[in-house]
Amino acid sequence: MLSATERGVAGFTDVKRVQIPFVWEFADPEAYARALASTGPAFEAMQAVGEVSFLQAAMELARERVREGLPLRAPIAVVGYLARKPG
């Protein structure tokens, strides 16, 4: 959350932090691993452990969460801010 100083410098008032429910759904663990690999944080992880190791670990993790007849789901913590700028 923005500090009082940051809000003042930016000129915002009535700042409100909101959580936005969001879920990724995938057909299978391979699709999950490919989507995860396309994110910025995954790029850094792949630099550290290698792309093959990253993809294998992501698929193994996803396989543990597969439930027959249900899509593979990955909840995402999305946060937004609402504010007003006076004038």
Biopython code that builds the backbone (N, CA, C, O; Angstrom):
import numpy as np
from Bio.PDB.StructureBuilder import StructureBuilder

atoms = [
    (1, "MET", "N", (0.846, -1.177, 0.000)),
    (1, "MET", "CA", (0.000, 0.000, 0.000)),
    (1, "MET", "C", (0.888, 1.236, 0.000)),
    (1, "MET", "O", (1.968, 1.237, 0.590)),
    (2, "LEU", "N", (0.431, 2.272, -0.656)),
    (2, "LEU", "CA", (1.177, 3.527, -0.690)),
    (2, "LEU", "C", (1.199, 4.155, 0.697)),
    (2, "LEU", "O", (0.193, 4.160, 1.406)),
    (3, "SER", "N", (2.348, 4.679, 1.071)),
    (3, "SER", "CA", (2.452, 5.387, 2.339)),
    (3, "SER", "C", (1.749, 6.740, 2.211)),
    (3, "SER", "O", (1.413, 7.178, 1.111)),
    (4, "ALA", "N", (1.536, 7.386, 3.350)),
    (4, "ALA", "CA", (0.900, 8.706, 3.328)),
    (4, "ALA", "C", (1.744, 9.691, 2.525)),
    (4, "ALA", "O", (1.201, 10.531, 1.807)),
    (5, "THR", "N", (3.061, 9.594, 2.639)),
    (5, "THR", "CA", (3.955, 10.467, 1.881)),
    (5, "THR", "C", (3.825, 10.214, 0.384)),
    (5, "THR", "O", (3.737, 11.155, -0.405)),
    (6, "GLU", "N", (3.814, 8.925, -0.008)),
    (6, "GLU", "CA", (3.686, 8.592, -1.434)),
    (6, "GLU", "C", (2.347, 9.071, -1.993)),
    (6, "GLU", "O", (2.287, 9.579, -3.113)),
    (7, "ARG", "N", (1.278, 8.913, -1.219)),
    (7, "ARG", "CA", (-0.036, 9.389, -1.671)),
    (7, "ARG", "C", (-0.013, 10.898, -1.847)),
    (7, "ARG", "O", (-0.555, 11.425, -2.819)),
    (8, "GLY", "N", (0.627, 11.605, -0.886)),
    (8, "GLY", "CA", (0.691, 13.061, -0.954)),
    (8, "GLY", "C", (1.496, 13.536, -2.147)),
    (8, "GLY", "O", (1.092, 14.481, -2.825)),
    (9, "VAL", "N", (2.619, 12.907, -2.418)),
    (9, "VAL", "CA", (3.471, 13.297, -3.544)),
    (9, "VAL", "C", (2.732, 13.074, -4.856)),
    (9, "VAL", "O", (2.806, 13.907, -5.759)),
    (10, "ALA", "N", (2.032, 11.973, -4.967)),
    (10, "ALA", "CA", (1.306, 11.662, -6.194)),
    (10, "ALA", "C", (0.009, 12.462, -6.290)),
    (10, "ALA", "O", (-0.561, 12.590, -7.374)),
    (11, "GLY", "N", (-0.456, 12.999, -5.169)),
    (11, "GLY", "CA", (-1.669, 13.795, -5.169)),
    (11, "GLY", "C", (-2.955, 12.994, -5.083)),
    (11, "GLY", "O", (-4.027, 13.538, -5.350)),
    (12, "PHE", "N", (-2.886, 11.731, -4.722)),
    (12, "PHE", "CA", (-4.080, 10.891, -4.661)),
    (12, "PHE", "C", (-4.759, 10.995, -3.296)),
    (12, "PHE", "O", (-4.109, 11.189, -2.269)),
    (13, "THR", "N", (-6.079, 10.859, -3.318)),
    (13, "THR", "CA", (-6.858, 10.784, -2.079)),
    (13, "THR", "C", (-7.757, 9.560, -2.161)),
    (13, "THR", "O", (-7.930, 8.970, -3.227)),
    (14, "ASP", "N", (-8.313, 9.197, -1.044)),
    (14, "ASP", "CA", (-9.250, 8.064, -0.975)),
    (14, "ASP", "C", (-8.659, 6.801, -1.609)),
    (14, "ASP", "O", (-9.340, 6.108, -2.365)),
    (15, "VAL", "N", (-7.419, 6.509, -1.307)),
    (15, "VAL", "CA", (-6.755, 5.333, -1.870)),
    (15, "VAL", "C", (-7.322, 4.080, -1.213)),
    (15, "VAL", "O", (-7.395, 3.986, 0.012)),
    (16, "LYS", "N", (-7.715, 3.133, -2.032)),
    (16, "LYS", "CA", (-8.274, 1.876, -1.534)),
    (16, "LYS", "C", (-7.597, 0.715, -2.257)),
    (16, "LYS", "O", (-7.535, 0.693, -3.486)),
    (17, "ARG", "N", (-7.095, -0.238, -1.497)),
    (17, "ARG", "CA", (-6.491, -1.453, -2.052)),
    (17, "ARG", "C", (-7.585, -2.505, -2.218)),
    (17, "ARG", "O", (-8.347, -2.763, -1.287)),
    (18, "VAL", "N", (-7.661, -3.107, -3.397)),
    (18, "VAL", "CA", (-8.681, -4.123, -3.656)),
    (18, "VAL", "C", (-8.019, -5.404, -4.150)),
    (18, "VAL", "O", (-7.024, -5.367, -4.874)),
    (19, "GLN", "N", (-8.585, -6.530, -3.749)),
    (19, "GLN", "CA", (-8.133, -7.820, -4.250)),
    (19, "GLN", "C", (-9.113, -8.279, -5.321)),
    (19, "GLN", "O", (-10.330, -8.208, -5.149)),
    (20, "ILE", "N", (-8.553, -8.749, -6.425)),
    (20, "ILE", "CA", (-9.369, -9.160, -7.558)),
    (20, "ILE", "C", (-9.254, -10.671, -7.710)),
    (20, "ILE", "O", (-8.169, -11.171, -8.007)),
    (21, "PRO", "N", (-10.345, -11.412, -7.514)),
    (21, "PRO", "CA", (-10.272, -12.866, -7.667)),
    (21, "PRO", "C", (-9.912, -13.233, -9.104)),
    (21, "PRO", "O", (-10.524, -12.740, -10.051)),
    (22, "PHE", "N", (-8.916, -14.099, -9.257)),
    (22, "PHE", "CA", (-8.464, -14.480, -10.585)),
    (22, "PHE", "C", (-7.899, -15.887, -10.537)),
    (22, "PHE", "O", (-7.182, -16.245, -9.602)),
    (23, "VAL", "N", (-8.220, -16.680, -11.540)),
    (23, "VAL", "CA", (-7.727, -18.059, -11.600)),
    (23, "VAL", "C", (-7.349, -18.387, -13.042)),
    (23, "VAL", "O", (-8.110, -18.113, -13.970)),
    (24, "TRP", "N", (-6.170, -18.975, -13.221)),
    (24, "TRP", "CA", (-5.804, -19.554, -14.510)),
    (24, "TRP", "C", (-6.328, -20.977, -14.534)),
    (24, "TRP", "O", (-6.293, -21.666, -13.515)),
    (25, "GLU", "N", (-6.815, -21.429, -15.685)),
    (25, "GLU", "CA", (-7.226, -22.821, -15.856)),
    (25, "GLU", "C", (-6.479, -23.414, -17.035)),
    (25, "GLU", "O", (-6.280, -22.755, -18.055)),
    (26, "PHE", "N", (-6.065, -24.676, -16.885)),
    (26, "PHE", "CA", (-5.272, -25.353, -17.901)),
    (26, "PHE", "C", (-5.843, -26.735, -18.182)),
    (26, "PHE", "O", (-6.420, -27.379, -17.306)),
    (27, "ALA", "N", (-5.670, -27.172, -19.414)),
    (27, "ALA", "CA", (-6.151, -28.490, -19.823)),
    (27, "ALA", "C", (-5.296, -29.606, -19.238)),
    (27, "ALA", "O", (-5.797, -30.697, -18.963)),
    (28, "ASP", "N", (-3.999, -29.335, -19.045)),
    (28, "ASP", "CA", (-3.092, -30.391, -18.577)),
    (28, "ASP", "C", (-1.829, -29.763, -17.974)),
    (28, "ASP", "O", (-1.596, -28.565, -18.139)),
    (29, "PRO", "N", (-1.017, -30.564, -17.279)),
    (29, "PRO", "CA", (0.194, -30.043, -16.649)),
    (29, "PRO", "C", (1.188, -29.427, -17.635)),
    (29, "PRO", "O", (1.910, -28.495, -17.281)),
    (30, "GLU", "N", (1.231, -29.930, -18.851)),
    (30, "GLU", "CA", (2.151, -29.379, -19.843)),
    (30, "GLU", "C", (1.761, -27.937, -20.210)),
    (30, "GLU", "O", (2.622, -27.066, -20.328)),
    (31, "ALA", "N", (0.474, -27.701, -20.387)),
    (31, "ALA", "CA", (-0.001, -26.338, -20.688)),
    (31, "ALA", "C", (0.282, -25.412, -19.507)),
    (31, "ALA", "O", (0.656, -24.255, -19.702)),
    (32, "TYR", "N", (0.107, -25.913, -18.284)),
    (32, "TYR", "CA", (0.415, -25.131, -17.085)),
    (32, "TYR", "C", (1.888, -24.721, -17.086)),
    (32, "TYR", "O", (2.211, -23.552, -16.877)),
    (33, "ALA", "N", (2.780, -25.690, -17.322)),
    (33, "ALA", "CA", (4.217, -25.422, -17.292)),
    (33, "ALA", "C", (4.609, -24.402, -18.365)),
    (33, "ALA", "O", (5.419, -23.513, -18.104)),
    (34, "ARG", "N", (4.042, -24.523, -19.568)),
    (34, "ARG", "CA", (4.367, -23.579, -20.639)),
    (34, "ARG", "C", (3.894, -22.164, -20.295)),
    (34, "ARG", "O", (4.607, -21.191, -20.540)),
    (35, "ALA", "N", (2.687, -22.054, -19.725)),
    (35, "ALA", "CA", (2.171, -20.733, -19.353)),
    (35, "ALA", "C", (3.012, -20.126, -18.231)),
    (35, "ALA", "O", (3.343, -18.941, -18.267)),
    (36, "LEU", "N", (3.350, -20.929, -17.254)),
    (36, "LEU", "CA", (4.164, -20.440, -16.149)),
    (36, "LEU", "C", (5.534, -19.981, -16.650)),
    (36, "LEU", "O", (6.075, -18.984, -16.173)),
    (37, "ALA", "N", (6.087, -20.713, -17.610)),
    (37, "ALA", "CA", (7.412, -20.379, -18.157)),
    (37, "ALA", "C", (7.407, -19.045, -18.893)),
    (37, "ALA", "O", (8.469, -18.458, -19.102)),
    (38, "SER", "N", (6.239, -18.557, -19.289)),
    (38, "SER", "CA", (6.165, -17.304, -20.042)),
    (38, "SER", "C", (6.158, -16.069, -19.142)),
    (38, "SER", "O", (6.144, -14.946, -19.645)),
    (39, "THR", "N", (6.169, -16.257, -17.829)),
    (39, "THR", "CA", (6.114, -15.119, -16.912)),
    (39, "THR", "C", (7.505, -14.587, -16.591)),
    (39, "THR", "O", (8.503, -15.293, -16.741)),
    (40, "GLY", "N", (7.557, -13.352, -16.154)),
    (40, "GLY", "CA", (8.830, -12.728, -15.799)),
    (40, "GLY", "C", (9.590, -13.447, -14.695)),
    (40, "GLY", "O", (10.781, -13.714, -14.856)),
    (41, "PRO", "N", (8.936, -13.773, -13.567)),
    (41, "PRO", "CA", (9.652, -14.474, -12.506)),
    (41, "PRO", "C", (10.192, -15.839, -12.963)),
    (41, "PRO", "O", (11.246, -16.275, -12.502)),
    (42, "ALA", "N", (9.479, -16.499, -13.856)),
    (42, "ALA", "CA", (9.946, -17.796, -14.354)),
    (42, "ALA", "C", (11.225, -17.628, -15.164)),
    (42, "ALA", "O", (12.097, -18.497, -15.130)),
    (43, "PHE", "N", (11.345, -16.529, -15.885)),
    (43, "PHE", "CA", (12.557, -16.285, -16.657)),
    (43, "PHE", "C", (13.778, -16.310, -15.744)),
    (43, "PHE", "O", (14.791, -16.933, -16.060)),
    (44, "GLU", "N", (13.669, -15.627, -14.612)),
    (44, "GLU", "CA", (14.785, -15.592, -13.665)),
    (44, "GLU", "C", (15.047, -16.980, -13.087)),
    (44, "GLU", "O", (16.201, -17.375, -12.922)),
    (45, "ALA", "N", (13.992, -17.716, -12.782)),
    (45, "ALA", "CA", (14.169, -19.070, -12.256)),
    (45, "ALA", "C", (14.849, -19.965, -13.286)),
    (45, "ALA", "O", (15.725, -20.758, -12.940)),
    (46, "MET", "N", (14.451, -19.841, -14.547)),
    (46, "MET", "CA", (15.060, -20.658, -15.599)),
    (46, "MET", "C", (16.528, -20.304, -15.804)),
    (46, "MET", "O", (17.335, -21.160, -16.164)),
    (47, "GLN", "N", (16.867, -19.040, -15.572)),
    (47, "GLN", "CA", (18.273, -18.651, -15.654)),
    (47, "GLN", "C", (19.082, -19.358, -14.565)),
    (47, "GLN", "O", (20.246, -19.701, -14.773)),
    (48, "ALA", "N", (18.465, -19.569, -13.419)),
    (48, "ALA", "CA", (19.160, -20.188, -12.290)),
    (48, "ALA", "C", (19.240, -21.706, -12.400)),
    (48, "ALA", "O", (20.280, -22.290, -12.097)),
    (49, "VAL", "N", (18.143, -22.362, -12.836)),
    (49, "VAL", "CA", (18.111, -23.840, -12.816)),
    (49, "VAL", "C", (18.086, -24.461, -14.200)),
    (49, "VAL", "O", (18.278, -25.669, -14.336)),
    (50, "GLY", "N", (17.852, -23.659, -15.228)),
    (50, "GLY", "CA", (17.742, -24.180, -16.586)),
    (50, "GLY", "C", (16.293, -24.398, -16.969)),
    (50, "GLY", "O", (15.455, -24.730, -16.132)),
    (51, "GLU", "N", (16.012, -24.206, -18.249)),
    (51, "GLU", "CA", (14.629, -24.305, -18.735)),
    (51, "GLU", "C", (14.060, -25.707, -18.567)),
    (51, "GLU", "O", (12.917, -25.861, -18.137)),
    (52, "VAL", "N", (14.836, -26.726, -18.897)),
    (52, "VAL", "CA", (14.338, -28.103, -18.816)),
    (52, "VAL", "C", (13.981, -28.454, -17.378)),
    (52, "VAL", "O", (12.915, -29.012, -17.120)),
    (53, "SER", "N", (14.873, -28.126, -16.438)),
    (53, "SER", "CA", (14.601, -28.422, -15.021)),
    (53, "SER", "C", (13.372, -27.668, -14.533)),
    (53, "SER", "O", (12.551, -28.219, -13.799)),
    (54, "PHE", "N", (13.246, -26.405, -14.943)),
    (54, "PHE", "CA", (12.093, -25.611, -14.539)),
    (54, "PHE", "C", (10.797, -26.243, -15.042)),
    (54, "PHE", "O", (9.850, -26.428, -14.277)),
    (55, "LEU", "N", (10.761, -26.571, -16.335)),
    (55, "LEU", "CA", (9.546, -27.146, -16.918)),
    (55, "LEU", "C", (9.199, -28.485, -16.278)),
    (55, "LEU", "O", (8.027, -28.756, -16.017)),
    (56, "GLN", "N", (10.189, -29.320, -16.022)),
    (56, "GLN", "CA", (9.938, -30.609, -15.372)),
    (56, "GLN", "C", (9.352, -30.414, -13.978)),
    (56, "GLN", "O", (8.388, -31.083, -13.607)),
    (57, "ALA", "N", (9.937, -29.493, -13.202)),
    (57, "ALA", "CA", (9.440, -29.242, -11.849)),
    (57, "ALA", "C", (8.015, -28.695, -11.882)),
    (57, "ALA", "O", (7.178, -29.092, -11.071)),
    (58, "ALA", "N", (7.737, -27.790, -12.814)),
    (58, "ALA", "CA", (6.389, -27.212, -12.924)),
    (58, "ALA", "C", (5.370, -28.289, -13.300)),
    (58, "ALA", "O", (4.267, -28.317, -12.755)),
    (59, "MET", "N", (5.736, -29.173, -14.229)),
    (59, "MET", "CA", (4.803, -30.238, -14.627)),
    (59, "MET", "C", (4.565, -31.218, -13.477)),
    (59, "MET", "O", (3.436, -31.660, -13.267)),
    (60, "GLU", "N", (5.612, -31.557, -12.738)),
    (60, "GLU", "CA", (5.445, -32.469, -11.599)),
    (60, "GLU", "C", (4.526, -31.859, -10.543)),
    (60, "GLU", "O", (3.644, -32.536, -10.016)),
    (61, "LEU", "N", (4.736, -30.580, -10.239)),
    (61, "LEU", "CA", (3.884, -29.889, -9.273)),
    (61, "LEU", "C", (2.427, -29.889, -9.750)),
    (61, "LEU", "O", (1.512, -30.153, -8.970)),
    (62, "ALA", "N", (2.226, -29.595, -11.023)),
    (62, "ALA", "CA", (0.869, -29.549, -11.573)),
    (62, "ALA", "C", (0.227, -30.938, -11.556)),
    (62, "ALA", "O", (-0.965, -31.060, -11.272)),
    (63, "ARG", "N", (0.990, -31.970, -11.851)),
    (63, "ARG", "CA", (0.436, -33.339, -11.850)),
    (63, "ARG", "C", (-0.117, -33.722, -10.484)),
    (63, "ARG", "O", (-1.091, -34.470, -10.397)),
    (64, "GLU", "N", (0.497, -33.217, -9.418)),
    (64, "GLU", "CA", (0.031, -33.508, -8.058)),
    (64, "GLU", "C", (-1.336, -32.894, -7.785)),
    (64, "GLU", "O", (-2.030, -33.312, -6.857)),
    (65, "ARG", "N", (-1.722, -31.920, -8.576)),
    (65, "ARG", "CA", (-2.984, -31.204, -8.340)),
    (65, "ARG", "C", (-4.087, -31.551, -9.339)),
    (65, "ARG", "O", (-5.176, -30.980, -9.279)),
    (66, "VAL", "N", (-3.820, -32.466, -10.242)),
    (66, "VAL", "CA", (-4.828, -32.871, -11.227)),
    (66, "VAL", "C", (-5.911, -33.687, -10.530)),
    (66, "VAL", "O", (-5.622, -34.602, -9.758)),
    (67, "ARG", "N", (-7.166, -33.337, -10.819)),
    (67, "ARG", "CA", (-8.329, -34.065, -10.300)),
    (67, "ARG", "C", (-9.187, -34.490, -11.488)),
    (67, "ARG", "O", (-9.520, -33.670, -12.344)),
    (68, "GLU", "N", (-9.535, -35.747, -11.536)),
    (68, "GLU", "CA", (-10.316, -36.297, -12.650)),
    (68, "GLU", "C", (-11.584, -35.489, -12.875)),
    (68, "GLU", "O", (-12.349, -35.245, -11.942)),
    (69, "GLY", "N", (-11.805, -35.072, -14.126)),
    (69, "GLY", "CA", (-13.013, -34.357, -14.507)),
    (69, "GLY", "C", (-13.001, -32.873, -14.204)),
    (69, "GLY", "O", (-13.978, -32.183, -14.495)),
    (70, "LEU", "N", (-11.912, -32.355, -13.622)),
    (70, "LEU", "CA", (-11.831, -30.931, -13.292)),
    (70, "LEU", "C", (-10.655, -30.292, -14.004)),
    (70, "LEU", "O", (-9.647, -30.955, -14.249)),
    (71, "PRO", "N", (-10.766, -29.008, -14.344)),
    (71, "PRO", "CA", (-9.625, -28.336, -14.963)),
    (71, "PRO", "C", (-8.528, -28.130, -13.913)),
    (71, "PRO", "O", (-8.802, -28.045, -12.715)),
    (72, "LEU", "N", (-7.325, -28.056, -14.373)),
    (72, "LEU", "CA", (-6.195, -27.733, -13.505)),
    (72, "LEU", "C", (-6.248, -26.227, -13.258)),
    (72, "LEU", "O", (-6.211, -25.438, -14.203)),
    (73, "ARG", "N", (-6.334, -25.830, -11.994)),
    (73, "ARG", "CA", (-6.514, -24.415, -11.668)),
    (73, "ARG", "C", (-5.322, -23.876, -10.898)),
    (73, "ARG", "O", (-4.719, -24.580, -10.088)),
    (74, "ALA", "N", (-4.988, -22.619, -11.159)),
    (74, "ALA", "CA", (-3.923, -21.922, -10.450)),
    (74, "ALA", "C", (-4.452, -20.555, -10.018)),
    (74, "ALA", "O", (-4.556, -19.647, -10.842)),
    (75, "PRO", "N", (-4.787, -20.397, -8.731)),
    (75, "PRO", "CA", (-5.251, -19.089, -8.262)),
    (75, "PRO", "C", (-4.108, -18.071, -8.296)),
    (75, "PRO", "O", (-2.967, -18.399, -7.971)),
    (76, "ILE", "N", (-4.417, -16.855, -8.685)),
    (76, "ILE", "CA", (-3.441, -15.783, -8.787)),
    (76, "ILE", "C", (-3.877, -14.658, -7.849)),
    (76, "ILE", "O", (-5.053, -14.297, -7.815)),
    (77, "ALA", "N", (-2.936, -14.106, -7.094)),
    (77, "ALA", "CA", (-3.231, -12.978, -6.203)),
    (77, "ALA", "C", (-3.064, -11.684, -7.001)),
    (77, "ALA", "O", (-1.946, -11.209, -7.201)),
    (78, "VAL", "N", (-4.182, -11.121, -7.452)),
    (78, "VAL", "CA", (-4.162, -9.867, -8.199)),
    (78, "VAL", "C", (-4.642, -8.758, -7.261)),
    (78, "VAL", "O", (-5.692, -8.875, -6.629)),
    (79, "VAL", "N", (-3.861, -7.688, -7.183)),
    (79, "VAL", "CA", (-4.187, -6.569, -6.311)),
    (79, "VAL", "C", (-4.241, -5.310, -7.159)),
    (79, "VAL", "O", (-3.422, -5.117, -8.057)),
    (80, "GLY", "N", (-5.197, -4.470, -6.871)),
    (80, "GLY", "CA", (-5.305, -3.200, -7.567)),
    (80, "GLY", "C", (-5.533, -2.078, -6.574)),
    (80, "GLY", "O", (-5.844, -2.317, -5.407)),
    (81, "TYR", "N", (-5.378, -0.873, -7.040)),
    (81, "TYR", "CA", (-5.607, 0.300, -6.198)),
    (81, "TYR", "C", (-6.583, 1.234, -6.896)),
    (81, "TYR", "O", (-6.473, 1.496, -8.094)),
    (82, "LEU", "N", (-7.525, 1.722, -6.134)),
    (82, "LEU", "CA", (-8.473, 2.729, -6.613)),
    (82, "LEU", "C", (-8.186, 4.022, -5.861)),
    (82, "LEU", "O", (-7.944, 3.985, -4.655)),
    (83, "ALA", "N", (-8.207, 5.150, -6.536)),
    (83, "ALA", "CA", (-7.924, 6.412, -5.887)),
    (83, "ALA", "C", (-8.522, 7.552, -6.691)),
    (83, "ALA", "O", (-8.938, 7.391, -7.839)),
    (84, "ARG", "N", (-8.549, 8.686, -6.059)),
    (84, "ARG", "CA", (-8.984, 9.893, -6.741)),
    (84, "ARG", "C", (-7.844, 10.900, -6.727)),
    (84, "ARG", "O", (-7.059, 10.973, -5.782)),
    (85, "LYS", "N", (-7.780, 11.665, -7.795)),
    (85, "LYS", "CA", (-6.831, 12.778, -7.863)),
    (85, "LYS", "C", (-7.668, 14.055, -7.860)),
    (85, "LYS", "O", (-8.376, 14.347, -8.825)),
    (86, "PRO", "N", (-7.579, 14.807, -6.775)),
    (86, "PRO", "CA", (-8.411, 15.994, -6.655)),
    (86, "PRO", "C", (-8.174, 16.994, -7.790)),
    (86, "PRO", "O", (-7.084, 17.099, -8.352)),
    (87, "GLY", "N", (-9.242, 17.713, -8.093)),
    (87, "GLY", "CA", (-9.134, 18.793, -9.082)),
    (87, "GLY", "C", (-9.398, 18.304, -10.409)),
    (87, "GLY", "O", (-9.352, 19.071, -11.371)),
]
sb = StructureBuilder()
sb.init_structure("model")
sb.init_model(0)
sb.init_chain("A")
sb.init_seg("    ")
for serial, (resi, resn, name, xyz) in enumerate(atoms, 1):
    if name == "N":
        sb.init_residue(resn, " ", resi, " ")
    sb.init_atom(name, np.array(xyz, "f"), 0.0, 1.0, " ", f" {name:<3s}", serial, name[0])
structure = sb.get_structure()
